[in-house]
Amino acid sequence: MGIFVCRNSLRMLNVRWLYHRCLSLYNSNHGFNEAKIKEKLAQFTGGSVDLSKMDNGIAEICINNPSRMNAFTGTMMIELEERISDLENWKNGKGLIVYGAENTFCSGSDLNAVKAISNPQEGMMMCMLMQNTLTRLQRLPLISVALIQGKALGGGAELCTACDFRLMTEGSEIRFVHKQMGLVPGWGGAARLIHLIGSRHALKLLSGALRVHPENALELGLADNILLGTEDGFLSEAENWIMPYIKGPSDVSRAVKKVIISGREQKLEDALRTEKEIFGTVWGGLANLQALAKGTKHK
Ligand SMILES: CCC(=O)SCCNC(=O)CCNC(=O)[C@H](O)C(C)(C)COP(=O)(O)OP(=O)(O)OC[C@H]1O[C@@H](n2cnc3c(N)ncnc32)[C@H](O)[C@@H]1OP(=O)(O)O
C-alpha cells in the first residue's frame, strides 16, 4: 500500500513537472539553470507576492513592496513563480486580478538586484525565469486583469502585458522606461506589447520611453477601461468588471480561455485541432445539458 501511494505521488509529481515544462519556454535544453538563478535571486530579499483565492472563483495577486514602489526583489520573483504554480493547480478558478500594494502597481525590478546582477549571463537567466513565469501567467485558464493604480514602470509595465486585460485608474501611467536605463524589455514585454498594439505604436512607446496615461492607453488598445472610483473601492470595481466574463461554471469559463490561448499561440491548423479537443471537454457536459433542458433563448 505504502509503495503504491509513493509510486502514485511520484507519478503525480512527474506529471506536474512535465506540465510545467510544457507551459514554460525555457528549460535545461536552453541553458537555463533555474536552481542556480533562484539561489542568486534569493540573496535579494524584501517584499512579498501575496495570493488570495476566493470562493467566487476570483484570485488576487498583490505585488507587495510599497517602500520600494512595489519593485520586484529577487525573492519576489521566486514567489511569483510559486504563486503561478499554485494557480495552475487551482481547478475551480475562473478569474485573476493582479494589483500593487498601497495604490501603485509596480516599479519594475529592484534596482539593488539589477546592480548586483550586472553580468549578461545572469541577466539573461533572470529574464528566462521571469519569461517562464509571465508566460505561464498568460497561459493560465483564468481570465486575468491587471489593476493599474499609480505607476507601472519597466518590468511593472511588462507584467501588466501578461494579463488578458488592463484596467487603469485616473492619474495612473504605464511606462516602458527601459531605454532610459540603457535596457530593453526582457521579461517578454516587447513581444506582448506588439501583439497588443502593433509594432509602430510599440516602437514609439519603447524608443521614447513614453508615459501612457489612461485615455491614451484606451485609444491604443492597451487599456480596456478607466476606473473612476476611489482608492478603497478599486479592487471591488475590478472584480465587478471581470464578473460578466467569468459568469457560469468554471469548466466552461476555463475552456473559453483555453480556445483563446490556442488561437493566439498556435498555427491555424494546430489551433483548430486544439479547439476541437477543448470543445470535446464541454460538449454534452453538465452546463451544456442544462442549457438544452432549459431551452435557453438568446433574445
Ligand atoms: C526589468 C527591468 C526594469 O524593470 S528597469 C526599470 C527599473 N525601475 C526604475 O528604474 C524605477 C526607478 N524609480 C523611480 O523612477 C521612482 O522611484 C518612481 C517609481 C517614479 C517613484 O518616484 P517617487 O514617487 O518620487 O518616489 P521615490 O523615488 O522617493 O521612491 C520611493 C522609494 O522607492 C524606491 N524605489 C522606487 N523604485 C525602485 C526600484 N525599482 N528598485 C528599488 N527601489 C525603488 C526609491 O529608491 C525610494 O526609496 P527610499 O525612500 O529612497 O529608500
The ligand as an SDF file (V2000), in Angstrom:
LIG
                    3D

 52 54  0  0  0  0  0  0  0  0999 V2000
   13.0430   44.7100  -15.9880 C   0  0  0  0  0  0  0  0  0  0  0  0
   13.9070   45.9160  -15.9820 C   0  0  0  0  0  0  0  0  0  0  0  0
   13.3380   47.0680  -15.2060 C   0  0  0  0  0  0  0  0  0  0  0  0
   12.3450   46.9510  -14.5100 O   0  0  0  0  0  0  0  0  0  0  0  0
   14.1830   48.5280  -15.3590 S   0  0  0  0  0  0  0  0  0  0  0  0
   13.1800   49.6460  -14.5090 C   0  0  0  0  0  0  0  0  0  0  0  0
   13.5220   49.7440  -13.0570 C   0  0  0  0  0  0  0  0  0  0  0  0
   12.7220   50.7400  -12.3850 N   0  0  0  0  0  0  0  0  0  0  0  0
   13.0750   52.0280  -12.2570 C   0  0  0  0  0  0  0  0  0  0  0  0
   14.0670   52.4680  -12.8020 O   0  0  0  0  0  0  0  0  0  0  0  0
   12.2160   52.8690  -11.3990 C   0  0  0  0  0  0  0  0  0  0  0  0
   13.0650   53.8130  -10.5510 C   0  0  0  0  0  0  0  0  0  0  0  0
   12.2470   54.5760   -9.6460 N   0  0  0  0  0  0  0  0  0  0  0  0
   11.6570   55.7510   -9.9830 C   0  0  0  0  0  0  0  0  0  0  0  0
   11.7470   56.2290  -11.1090 O   0  0  0  0  0  0  0  0  0  0  0  0
   10.9020   56.4440   -8.8840 C   0  0  0  0  0  0  0  0  0  0  0  0
   11.3000   55.9220   -7.6460 O   0  0  0  0  0  0  0  0  0  0  0  0
    9.3750   56.3070   -9.0290 C   0  0  0  0  0  0  0  0  0  0  0  0
    8.9360   54.8350   -9.1700 C   0  0  0  0  0  0  0  0  0  0  0  0
    8.9100   57.1130  -10.2480 C   0  0  0  0  0  0  0  0  0  0  0  0
    8.6720   56.8530   -7.7640 C   0  0  0  0  0  0  0  0  0  0  0  0
    9.0910   58.1830   -7.5490 O   0  0  0  0  0  0  0  0  0  0  0  0
    8.6690   58.9350   -6.1960 P   0  0  0  0  0  0  0  0  0  0  0  0
    7.1790   58.8710   -6.0640 O   0  0  0  0  0  0  0  0  0  0  0  0
    9.2980   60.2590   -6.2230 O   0  0  0  0  0  0  0  0  0  0  0  0
    9.2260   58.0330   -5.0290 O   0  0  0  0  0  0  0  0  0  0  0  0
   10.7590   57.7230   -4.6560 P   0  0  0  0  0  0  0  0  0  0  0  0
   11.6400   57.8570   -5.8520 O   0  0  0  0  0  0  0  0  0  0  0  0
   11.1150   58.5080   -3.4620 O   0  0  0  0  0  0  0  0  0  0  0  0
   10.6290   56.1650   -4.3180 O   0  0  0  0  0  0  0  0  0  0  0  0
   10.2170   55.6740   -3.0610 C   0  0  0  0  0  0  0  0  0  0  0  0
   11.2340   54.6730   -2.6260 C   0  0  0  0  0  0  0  0  0  0  0  0
   11.1110   53.5580   -3.5180 O   0  0  0  0  0  0  0  0  0  0  0  0
   12.3940   53.2280   -4.0180 C   0  0  0  0  0  0  0  0  0  0  0  0
   12.2580   52.6340   -5.3570 N   0  0  0  0  0  0  0  0  0  0  0  0
   11.4440   53.0350   -6.3410 C   0  0  0  0  0  0  0  0  0  0  0  0
   11.5920   52.2500   -7.3980 N   0  0  0  0  0  0  0  0  0  0  0  0
   12.5190   51.3230   -7.0730 C   0  0  0  0  0  0  0  0  0  0  0  0
   13.1090   50.2090   -7.7560 C   0  0  0  0  0  0  0  0  0  0  0  0
   12.7370   49.8810   -8.9940 N   0  0  0  0  0  0  0  0  0  0  0  0
   14.0360   49.4900   -7.1100 N   0  0  0  0  0  0  0  0  0  0  0  0
   14.3960   49.7910   -5.8360 C   0  0  0  0  0  0  0  0  0  0  0  0
   13.8760   50.8130   -5.1430 N   0  0  0  0  0  0  0  0  0  0  0  0
   12.9540   51.5760   -5.7600 C   0  0  0  0  0  0  0  0  0  0  0  0
   13.1400   54.5510   -4.0630 C   0  0  0  0  0  0  0  0  0  0  0  0
   14.5150   54.3550   -4.1080 O   0  0  0  0  0  0  0  0  0  0  0  0
   12.6730   55.1650   -2.7730 C   0  0  0  0  0  0  0  0  0  0  0  0
   13.3930   54.5730   -1.7240 O   0  0  0  0  0  0  0  0  0  0  0  0
   13.9800   55.4670   -0.4930 P   0  0  0  0  0  0  0  0  0  0  0  0
   12.7630   56.0450    0.1620 O   0  0  0  0  0  0  0  0  0  0  0  0
   14.8540   56.4920   -1.1190 O   0  0  0  0  0  0  0  0  0  0  0  0
   14.7210   54.4730    0.3640 O   0  0  0  0  0  0  0  0  0  0  0  0
  1  2  1  0
  2  3  1  0
  3  4  2  0
  3  5  1  0
  5  6  1  0
  6  7  1  0
  7  8  1  0
  8  9  1  0
  9 10  2  0
  9 11  1  0
 11 12  1  0
 12 13  1  0
 13 14  1  0
 14 15  2  0
 14 16  1  0
 16 17  1  0
 16 18  1  0
 18 19  1  0
 18 20  1  0
 18 21  1  0
 21 22  1  0
 22 23  1  0
 23 24  2  0
 23 25  1  0
 23 26  1  0
 26 27  1  0
 27 28  2  0
 27 29  1  0
 27 30  1  0
 30 31  1  0
 31 32  1  0
 32 33  1  0
 32 47  1  0
 33 34  1  0
 34 35  1  0
 34 45  1  0
 35 36  1  0
 35 44  1  0
 36 37  2  0
 37 38  1  0
 38 39  1  0
 38 44  2  0
 39 40  1  0
 39 41  2  0
 41 42  1  0
 42 43  2  0
 43 44  1  0
 45 46  1  0
 45 47  1  0
 47 48  1  0
 48 49  1  0
 49 50  2  0
 49 51  1  0
 49 52  1  0
M  END
$$$$
